Amino acid sequence: MEEDRHIGEAMTTIRTTCKRCGDVELTTGDIGLELAEDDSTGNYRFSCPTCGTVQRKPANHRVVSILLATGVDYEIVPNLGVITEDEIAAFARSLDEGGWHSELTAQ
Ligand SMILES: [Zn+2]
């Protein structure tokens, strides 16, 4: 059975998807939000409670609103929206190589 604790609004469960484990449930303490300086979007990062993999996902306006409302820690990141072609290509290459994910979990 899943734990179902609701202590006021202090414990909020956030559902997301781990690329290894599928659906997982996080609490606000598991999540860090990176907000764009001049936008209401950003990214959030979390470490999976099951496998421990740290992941980063894009957060649209709605997701940002939800995360802020639940009280996650956030930081303002300047120029987040500017992604160069080179960065996209490098990211695509790193996905193809396939070795990055064991590097992340090796520690
Ligand atoms: Zn996982």
Residues whose N, C-alpha, C, O or C-beta is under 5 A from the ligand:
A	BS01	ZN	C18 R20 C21 C48 T50 C51 G52
